Amino acid sequence: MSERDKFSSQHDRTPAVWEGAAEALPGVARIAGKAWLRSATWVAGSSARSARNLARAMTDPRAAGELVRGVATDLADATRAISTVASAISSGVPIPAALFEASVTLTSVMTPDEHVPRQQEQTLRERGEDLLRRSRDVWSDETAHPAYGRILDEVAPDEARILLLLLRGGPQPSVDIRTGGPVGMVSSSLLSAGLTMIGPRAGVRYLDEVPAYLNNLNRLGLIWFSREQLEDPLEYQVVEAQPDVLAAMHSVRFAKVVRRSIHLTPFGMDFCKTCLVDPEETTDLPEHETPEE
């Protein structure tokens, strides 16, 4: 049973415990003592949270000090809440009202806030030291890269579709259109670059934004543009038959097609497996080339 479940179970039994307080005021002290003991036990367990933190406190003086200070602070808050209940009842406040206020206070004290940044007040040097310490922690269960959360905030829905296409469909063909002919053998000019079928194949909503999508994914280190073509030349037939490719080729007397490809980076592959698909879908996926130096 988790610490939160234990607290919920104890909280459910609280009304029965306080029934005696309704009969006589002197019973408040006894009930408050029992409630304080339960609160202290729960808070101590919540502050420790796991054997990992306890073991770290045994070897790291700073961690031990933080653990002790955290427990002491929580116990002090719980004690003040119980004292407030007793004072309120002594002043004539109805017992149900006093107990309701106490339950709200104790819940806010004893419910751990997991969303408060631990490093909010740390300097860059302290954050670096904490990072190295966690790298030596053999009990650490951190698996996902810390940048994944930020990347998810910077990826558009259409870009997520493109990533899934690359993950499941493998590297995608891309072509550049350049000037050709005898002059092109000496000096070739670029007419149109990065023409692909990624947008339609991925089912993106805004086809005109595909070049921007690809640039953003490249900026984030999720994809890379290879100068090499795919092994199967049939992959390029559909791309080279598209209107924009034909328009670029017919814009000059002599034109040539340069075949390239678009791949996921190893970082992008792990990001997709971690954030975009279920673990069952991470097997038998197409391979991507490693980015060129």
C-alpha positions as CSV (number, residue, x, y, z in Angstrom):
1,M,0.0,0.0,0.0
2,S,1.4,3.4,-1.0
3,E,1.9,6.3,1.5
4,R,-1.0,8.2,-0.1
5,D,-3.3,5.2,0.3
6,K,-2.3,4.8,3.9
7,F,-3.1,8.4,4.5
8,S,-6.5,8.1,2.7
9,S,-7.3,5.0,4.9
10,Q,-6.4,6.9,8.1
11,H,-8.4,9.9,6.9
12,D,-11.4,7.8,6.3
13,R,-11.3,6.6,9.9
14,T,-10.9,10.1,11.3
15,P,-14.6,10.8,12.0
16,A,-14.9,7.7,14.3
17,V,-11.8,8.9,16.2
18,W,-13.3,12.3,16.8
19,E,-16.7,11.0,18.0
20,G,-15.4,11.1,21.6
21,A,-14.6,14.8,21.3
22,A,-18.2,15.6,20.8
23,E,-19.1,14.2,24.2
24,A,-16.7,16.1,26.4
25,L,-14.2,18.8,25.9
26,P,-11.4,17.2,27.9
27,G,-11.3,14.4,25.3
28,V,-9.9,16.9,22.8
29,A,-6.4,16.7,24.2
30,R,-6.3,12.9,24.0
31,I,-7.7,12.9,20.5
32,A,-5.3,15.6,19.4
33,G,-2.4,13.6,20.7
34,K,-3.4,10.6,18.7
35,A,-4.0,12.6,15.6
36,W,-0.6,14.3,16.0
37,L,1.1,10.9,16.4
38,R,-0.6,9.6,13.2
39,S,0.3,12.9,11.4
40,A,3.9,12.7,12.5
41,T,4.3,9.1,11.4
42,W,2.7,9.8,8.0
43,V,4.8,13.0,7.5
44,A,8.0,11.2,8.4
45,G,7.3,8.5,5.9
46,S,6.3,11.0,3.3
47,S,9.5,13.0,3.8
48,A,11.7,9.9,3.6
49,R,9.6,8.6,0.6
50,S,11.9,5.8,-0.3
51,A,14.9,3.8,0.7
52,R,16.9,5.6,-1.9
53,N,16.5,8.9,-0.2
54,L,17.4,7.4,3.2
55,A,20.5,5.7,1.8
56,R,21.5,9.0,0.1
57,A,21.1,10.8,3.4
58,M,23.4,8.2,5.1
59,T,26.2,9.0,2.7
60,D,25.6,12.7,1.8
61,P,25.7,15.2,4.7
62,R,23.8,17.7,2.7
63,A,21.0,15.3,1.8
64,A,20.8,14.2,5.5
65,G,20.4,17.8,6.6
66,E,17.7,18.4,4.0
67,L,15.8,15.3,5.1
68,V,15.9,16.3,8.8
69,R,14.8,19.8,8.1
70,G,12.0,18.6,5.9
71,V,10.6,16.2,8.5
72,A,11.0,18.9,11.3
73,T,9.1,21.4,9.2
74,D,6.2,19.1,8.4
75,L,5.9,18.0,12.0
76,A,5.8,21.6,13.2
77,D,3.1,22.4,10.6
78,A,1.0,19.3,11.7
79,T,1.4,20.3,15.4
80,R,0.2,23.8,14.8
81,A,-2.8,22.5,12.9
82,I,-3.8,20.2,15.8
83,S,-3.3,23.1,18.3
84,T,-5.5,25.3,16.3
85,V,-8.3,22.7,16.5
86,A,-8.1,22.5,20.3
87,S,-8.0,26.3,20.6
88,A,-11.0,26.7,18.3
89,I,-13.1,24.2,20.2
90,S,-12.1,25.8,23.5
91,S,-13.3,29.2,22.1
92,G,-16.7,27.8,21.3
93,V,-16.3,26.9,17.6
94,P,-18.5,23.9,16.7
95,I,-16.5,20.7,16.6
96,P,-17.5,19.8,13.0
97,A,-16.4,23.2,11.7
98,A,-13.1,23.0,13.6
99,L,-12.4,19.5,12.4
100,F,-13.1,20.5,8.8
101,E,-10.6,23.3,8.9
102,A,-8.1,21.0,10.4
103,S,-8.6,18.4,7.7
104,V,-8.0,21.0,5.0
105,T,-4.8,22.3,6.8
106,L,-3.4,18.8,7.4
107,T,-4.1,17.7,3.9
108,S,-2.3,20.7,2.4
109,V,0.6,20.0,4.8
110,M,0.9,16.3,4.3
111,T,0.2,16.0,0.6
112,P,3.5,16.2,-1.2
113,D,3.7,18.7,-4.0
114,E,5.5,16.9,-6.8
115,H,5.3,19.8,-9.2
116,V,7.5,22.2,-7.3
117,P,10.9,22.5,-9.1
118,R,13.6,21.1,-6.8
119,Q,16.3,23.3,-8.4
120,Q,14.4,26.6,-8.5
121,E,16.7,28.3,-6.0
122,Q,19.9,26.5,-7.0
123,T,22.8,28.2,-8.7
124,L,24.2,26.8,-11.9
125,R,27.2,25.3,-10.0
126,E,24.9,23.6,-7.5
127,R,22.7,22.3,-10.4
128,G,25.9,20.9,-12.0
129,E,26.9,19.2,-8.8
130,D,23.5,17.7,-8.4
131,L,23.6,16.4,-11.9
132,L,26.9,14.7,-11.3
133,R,25.7,13.3,-8.0
134,R,22.7,11.8,-9.8
135,S,24.9,10.3,-12.4
136,R,26.7,8.4,-9.7
137,D,23.4,7.2,-8.1
138,V,23.1,3.5,-8.9
139,W,19.5,3.5,-7.7
140,S,18.4,6.3,-10.1
141,D,15.4,5.3,-12.2
142,E,15.7,8.3,-14.6
143,T,15.3,6.9,-18.2
144,A,13.8,9.7,-20.4
145,H,16.1,12.5,-21.5
146,P,15.3,15.7,-19.6
147,A,15.0,17.6,-22.9
148,Y,12.0,15.6,-24.1
149,G,9.5,17.6,-22.0
150,R,10.8,20.9,-23.6
151,I,10.8,19.4,-27.1
152,L,7.1,18.4,-26.7
153,D,6.3,22.0,-26.1
154,E,8.1,23.0,-29.3
155,V,6.7,20.4,-31.7
156,A,3.5,21.1,-33.7
157,P,0.9,18.4,-34.2
158,D,1.8,18.1,-37.9
159,E,5.4,17.6,-36.9
160,A,4.5,14.8,-34.6
161,R,2.8,13.1,-37.7
162,I,6.0,13.5,-39.6
163,L,8.0,11.9,-36.8
164,L,5.7,9.0,-36.8
165,L,6.0,8.6,-40.6
166,L,9.8,8.5,-40.3
167,L,9.7,6.1,-37.3
168,R,7.3,3.6,-38.9
169,G,8.0,4.2,-42.6
170,G,11.7,4.6,-42.4
171,P,13.9,7.3,-44.2
172,Q,12.0,9.4,-46.8
173,P,13.2,10.4,-50.2
174,S,14.0,14.0,-51.0
175,V,15.2,15.6,-54.3
176,D,16.9,18.8,-55.3
177,I,16.5,20.3,-58.8
178,R,19.6,21.9,-60.3
179,T,20.6,23.3,-63.7
180,G,22.1,20.6,-65.9
181,G,23.4,20.2,-69.4
182,P,27.0,21.1,-70.5
183,V,27.0,24.3,-68.4
184,G,25.7,22.5,-65.4
185,M,28.7,20.2,-65.5
186,V,30.9,23.2,-64.8
187,S,28.6,25.4,-62.6
188,S,25.3,24.1,-61.5
189,S,22.7,26.4,-59.8
190,L,20.1,25.2,-57.4
191,L,16.5,25.7,-58.6
192,S,14.5,24.0,-55.9
193,A,15.6,22.1,-52.8
194,G,14.2,19.5,-50.4
195,L,11.1,18.4,-52.4
196,T,9.4,15.5,-50.8
197,M,6.2,13.6,-50.3
198,I,6.4,13.7,-46.6
199,G,3.5,16.0,-46.1
200,P,0.9,13.9,-47.9
201,R,2.3,10.6,-46.6
202,A,2.2,11.9,-43.0
203,G,-1.3,13.3,-43.5
204,V,-0.3,16.8,-42.2
205,R,-3.0,19.5,-42.1
206,Y,-0.9,22.3,-43.5
207,L,1.1,21.1,-46.5
208,D,2.6,24.5,-47.2
209,E,4.3,24.4,-43.8
210,V,6.2,21.2,-44.4
211,P,9.5,22.9,-45.1
212,A,9.2,24.9,-41.9
213,Y,8.2,21.7,-40.0
214,L,11.3,19.9,-41.3
215,N,13.6,22.8,-40.4
216,N,12.2,22.9,-36.9
217,L,12.6,19.1,-36.4
218,N,16.2,19.5,-37.6
219,R,16.8,22.4,-35.3
220,L,15.6,20.2,-32.4
221,G,18.1,17.5,-33.4
222,L,15.3,15.0,-34.2
223,I,16.0,14.6,-38.0
224,W,18.8,15.2,-40.3
225,F,19.2,15.7,-44.1
226,S,21.5,13.2,-45.8
227,R,23.2,13.8,-49.1
228,E,22.9,10.1,-49.9
229,Q,20.0,8.6,-51.7
230,L,18.0,5.6,-50.6
231,E,19.0,2.1,-51.8
232,D,15.7,1.6,-53.6
233,P,15.4,3.9,-56.6
234,L,11.7,3.2,-56.8
235,E,11.2,5.4,-53.7
236,Y,11.9,8.5,-55.9
237,Q,9.4,7.8,-58.7
238,V,6.4,9.3,-57.0
239,V,8.4,12.3,-55.7
240,E,9.8,13.1,-59.2
241,A,6.3,12.9,-60.7
242,Q,4.9,15.7,-58.4
243,P,3.8,19.0,-60.0
244,D,6.3,21.1,-58.0
245,V,9.2,18.9,-59.1
246,L,8.1,18.9,-62.8
247,A,7.6,22.7,-62.7
248,A,11.2,23.2,-61.4
249,M,12.6,20.9,-64.1
250,H,10.7,22.7,-66.9
251,S,11.7,26.1,-65.7
252,V,15.1,25.8,-67.5
253,R,16.2,24.1,-70.7
254,F,18.4,21.6,-69.0
255,A,17.8,20.4,-65.5
256,K,18.9,17.5,-63.3
257,V,17.5,15.7,-60.3
258,V,19.8,15.2,-57.2
259,R,18.4,12.5,-55.0
260,R,18.8,12.8,-51.2
261,S,17.1,11.4,-48.1
262,I,15.7,12.4,-44.7
263,H,16.4,10.4,-41.6
264,L,15.7,10.3,-37.8
265,T,18.7,11.0,-35.7
266,P,19.4,8.5,-32.9
267,F,18.2,11.1,-30.5
268,G,15.0,11.5,-32.6
269,M,14.5,7.8,-32.7
270,D,14.6,7.5,-28.9
271,F,12.4,10.6,-28.5
272,C,9.7,9.0,-30.8
273,K,9.9,5.6,-28.9
274,T,9.7,7.3,-25.6
275,C,7.0,10.0,-26.2
276,L,5.0,9.1,-29.3
277,V,4.4,5.3,-29.4
278,D,3.6,2.5,-27.0
279,P,6.5,0.2,-25.9
280,E,4.9,-2.6,-27.9
281,E,5.5,-0.7,-31.1
282,T,9.2,-0.2,-30.6
283,T,10.3,-3.5,-32.2
284,D,11.0,-4.2,-35.8
285,L,11.2,-0.6,-36.8
286,P,13.0,0.6,-40.0
287,E,16.7,1.6,-39.5
288,H,18.0,5.1,-40.1
289,E,21.5,6.1,-41.0
290,T,23.7,7.9,-38.4
291,P,24.2,11.6,-39.1
292,E,27.3,12.5,-41.1
293,E,30.2,14.2,-39.4
